[in-house]
């Protein structure tokens, strides 16, 4: 099976909102039966702001999602 979760962020923010936390919980539940599965966490930004700022924001968003998944019991080594 293949699963994907999409988390949306407010412009210029890396804060995960309630809907994002719900998506992360759903994804973590789907991954629990597959403890050997690895997956990719990617962060993106829109064209608002400089390229340098958006690169940093993309990284912060990916890190926020990875931390939230770890808080749900997903081993960081899987990401």
C-alpha positions as CSV (number, residue, x, y, z in Angstrom):
1,X,0.0,0.0,0.0
2,X,1.0,3.6,-0.5
3,X,0.1,6.4,1.8
4,X,0.7,10.1,1.6
5,X,-0.3,13.0,3.8
6,X,-0.3,16.7,2.8
7,X,0.1,19.3,5.4
8,X,-0.8,22.9,4.5
9,X,0.9,25.9,6.3
10,X,-0.1,29.5,6.5
11,X,2.1,31.8,4.4
12,X,5.5,32.3,5.9
13,X,4.8,29.9,8.8
14,X,6.1,26.5,9.8
15,X,3.5,26.0,12.5
16,X,1.3,23.0,12.1
17,X,-2.4,23.7,12.6
18,X,-5.2,21.4,13.9
19,X,-5.9,19.9,10.5
20,X,-2.2,19.3,9.9
21,X,-2.0,17.5,13.2
22,X,-5.0,15.4,12.2
23,X,-3.2,14.4,9.0
24,X,-0.1,13.5,10.8
25,X,-2.0,11.4,13.3
26,X,-3.7,9.6,10.4
27,X,-0.4,9.0,8.6
28,X,1.3,7.7,11.8
29,X,-1.6,5.3,12.4
30,X,-1.2,4.0,8.8
31,X,2.6,3.5,9.3
32,X,2.4,1.7,12.6
33,X,1.7,-1.8,11.0
34,X,4.8,-1.3,8.8
35,X,7.7,-0.7,11.3
36,X,10.4,-1.4,8.6
37,X,8.9,1.1,6.1
38,X,10.9,4.3,5.5
39,X,9.4,7.4,4.0
40,X,10.2,10.8,2.7
41,X,9.3,14.1,4.4
42,X,9.5,17.1,2.1
43,X,8.8,20.8,2.8
44,X,7.8,23.3,0.2
45,X,7.1,27.1,0.1
46,X,5.3,29.3,-2.4
47,X,6.8,32.1,-4.3
48,X,6.2,34.7,-1.5
49,X,9.5,36.0,-0.2
50,X,13.1,35.5,-1.3
51,X,14.5,32.2,-2.5
52,X,16.8,32.0,0.5
53,X,14.0,32.6,2.9
54,X,11.8,30.0,1.2
55,X,14.5,27.4,1.3
56,X,14.8,27.9,5.0
57,X,11.0,27.8,5.4
58,X,10.8,24.6,3.5
59,X,13.4,23.0,5.8
60,X,11.6,24.3,8.9
61,X,8.3,22.8,7.6
62,X,9.8,19.4,6.9
63,X,11.4,19.5,10.4
64,X,8.1,20.4,12.0
65,X,6.4,17.5,10.4
66,X,9.2,15.1,11.2
67,X,9.1,16.2,14.9
68,X,5.3,15.8,15.0
69,X,5.6,12.3,13.5
70,X,8.3,11.4,16.1
71,X,5.9,12.6,18.8
72,X,3.4,10.1,17.4
73,X,5.9,7.3,18.0
74,X,7.4,7.1,14.5
75,X,11.2,6.5,14.7
76,X,13.2,9.4,13.3
77,X,15.5,6.9,11.5
78,X,12.5,5.9,9.3
79,X,12.3,9.4,7.8
